[in-house]
Amino acid sequence: MSLMLASAWEVFVIFSVPFGGGIPAGVLLAKTSGMTWQMMTGLYLLSDLALACYFEPLLKLILRLGKRSPFMIRFFEEFRKSLNKTIMRYGSNPGVFKLVMVAFGVDPMTGRATALAAGHGFLAGWAIAILGDMLFFMVLMGSTLWLNSILGDGTLAAVIIMVLMMGGPALIRRIRERRK
């Protein structure tokens, strides 16, 4: 039992890495440790809840400090422009589904910042961001487990998933631009 707890902690720490590359590695570690997909999903949800607990105060602190610093005021203006470009395709007043898709397509921190900008408080904003991130996790977990079952090599499966995850959106944009 203590081995399973140690493995669960390791998987949780990998899932807590604030970018999607931790998902394939954490899923494969969990699988080799004998965890079910339900356990993996629960650990990933816990990592998202932990993220909410440490990112929200950081976000509020940055917003408070930013009102006093000319550098931060410029940074927020550039961030706002970037955020507007990100959500432009979702409309000027994105609804909950569109905000979930921002978290799915970018990351939960951007999802939360977007939900905050749309007027959602702590619970609703994080629920939106976590829902989008959990959908992203489910897609990556399923893809990683499926590819691992075909290849029989977890390292190769993780590398392929990470390459597709990071290079796929750029490739899709390039194909769309050529069609125009």
C-alpha positions, 0 to 999 in steps of 0.5 A: 500500500505504501508503494501505491501511495508513493506512486500516487504522490509521484504522479500527482507531482508530475500532473502538477507541472503547469504545462501539458507535457506532464500528462503523458508522463504521469499517465504512463507512470500511473499505468506502470504503477497499476493505477486505473484511469479513474485513479489517474483522473482523480489525481489530475483533478486534485492537481487542478484543485491545488493549482487553483489554491496557489494560482488564485492568490498569485493572480490577485497579488499580481493584479493588486501590485500591477496597479502601482507599477508602470511596467506591470500596467504595460504588461497587463495591457499587452496581456489584455491584447493577447487575451483578446486575440485568443478569445476573438474567435469565441466572440466579444462576450464568450459564454461558459462553453466558449470559456471552457474551450479557452481552458481546453485549448490553452491552459487552466491559468489562461482559462481562469484569467479569461473567466475572471475577465468575463466576470466569473468569481473564484468558484465559477471561474475555476469550475470553468477552467478546471472543466476545460482542463479535465477535458484536455486531460481525458483526451491526452490520457486516452490518446497516450494509453491507446498509443502505448497499447499499440506501440508497447513503448511508453517513452515513444508513446509519450514523445509522440503525444507531446510532439503532436500536442505541441506541434499539432496546433501550429500545423493545423494553423498552417494548413488552414492558412494555405487553404485561404 
